[in-house]
Amino acid sequence: MPVHILYLVYYRDMRTNLNIDDDVHQIASIYATAKGITLGAAISELIRKAEAVPAPAPDIRRSPNGLPCFPPTGRALTRDMVKEAESEID
């Protein structure tokens, strides 16, 4: 009986084509030249850096009874404003 051997090969680098804007290409090329790396390595590095930046935490404040509140804008919502908005709907 023949024995079949399966080899799994892992390639660290993957080749692909990208369509990017000219200004993005220029920025990535300048970055690559300054760092002494290839354009592909520069794009990979820049994407990893962008992904590593944490998203800003939302500013959600809670009222004394625990309900989430909108951030203060300096204007208070009055009954008159609500009545005016309701009259515009009707």
N, C-alpha and C positions, 0 to 999 in steps of 0.2 A: 504494500500500500504506500502511495506517495504521501509524504509529509509536507504540508503547506505551512510556511512560516510567514506570518504577517508582521511587518515592521511598521510601527507608527513613527512618523517623523514630525517633529515640531520645529517650525521655522519661527525664529524670534522676530524677524523682519518680514513685513508683508508689503508687496508692491501694489500700488493702486494709482489711479489717475484722479486728480482733483481739478475741478474748474473753480478757480478763485479769482476774485477781482484783481485788477492790476495794482491798486494801491496796497492790497493785502500782500500780494506777491513781493512788492518792493520792500515793505516793512520786514517780511520774513527773510528776504535775501540780505538786507542790511544786518539784521540780527544774526543770521548764520555767518556772514563774513566777519562780523565783530567777534563772535565766539569761536571762529575757526572750525565750524561744524557744517555738515551738509544741510541743504535746504529741508529735506525730509526730517532730519533730526531736530532742526530748529522749529518746524511746525509742530512736531510731537511735543517738544519741550514747552512751547508756548501754550498749547492746548492743556497740557498737564498743569501748568501754572494757573491758568484760568479756572480750571476745575477745582484746584486746591483752595481757592479763595472762598471762605465761608460766606454764605448768604447772610445779609443783615437780619437780625432777629426783629420780628414785628413789634411795634410799640403798642401792645395791648394792655390797657389799664383796666382795672376792675373797680366797680363801685363797692361801697361798704357791704352791700348784700351779695357780692360775688358776680354780678353781671358784667360782661365785657362792655367797655365804653369806647367811643370814638376818641382819637387824640384831640386835645383842645385846639381850636382854631382861632380863639379870640372872640367868636360870636356865639351868643346863646340863642337857642331855638325857643321862641316864645309862642304862646297860644295864638296870638294874632297871626304869626307866620303860618302856623298849621291851618288856621281857619282860611286864610287867603289861598293856600295851596289846595285845600279841599274845595273851595268855591271854583277854582280853575278847572278841577276835574269834572264838576257837574255841568 
